[in-house]
Amino acid sequence: GNMLGISSAFGFGLMIISAVVNYYISRKILAYQGEFMVKKDERMKVTNEIFQNIKAIKLNAWELRYNDRLSEKRREELNRLNRLYLWRSFQVFVLYTTPGLIALVIFVPYQMMTGEVISAGKLFAC
């Protein structure tokens, strides 16, 4: 009779683990968001420098030098953006899979301990 309560402890444990994992992921997302904004600002500074000095750049044939600087800043920015979206994707994966995993972690041990499939009446009984 108390087997569902015992197997519910597994589900509760998974909820706790999921909350801790989500907290860790959120901290990573926040860190990469900050790094991305710093790299974006650095790229925008180089871009503004190019626009402000376009005549001197053209006159002295410095296009390749400035293009390399700008490309490097953009590469760094995209690297941070890629990591940011990778962590966001992982967060969405965890958030969408957790409810199904919790149900699995509750019902499979129940069936293994009792040898019976849980009925809707037992599942929804108060």
Salt bridges, closest charged atoms under 4 A:
GLU35 OE1 - ARG80 NE 2.95
GLU42 OE1 - LYS39 NZ 3.59
GLU42 OE1 - LYS73 NZ 3.50
GLU49 OE1 - ARG69 NH2 3.29
GLU63 OE2 - LYS58 NZ 3.61
GLU72 OE2 - ARG75 NH2 2.65
GLU76 OE1 - LYS39 NZ 3.38
GLU77 OE1 - ARG43 NE 2.20
GLU77 OE1 - ARG74 NH1 3.00
GLU116 OE2 - LYS122 NZ 3.17
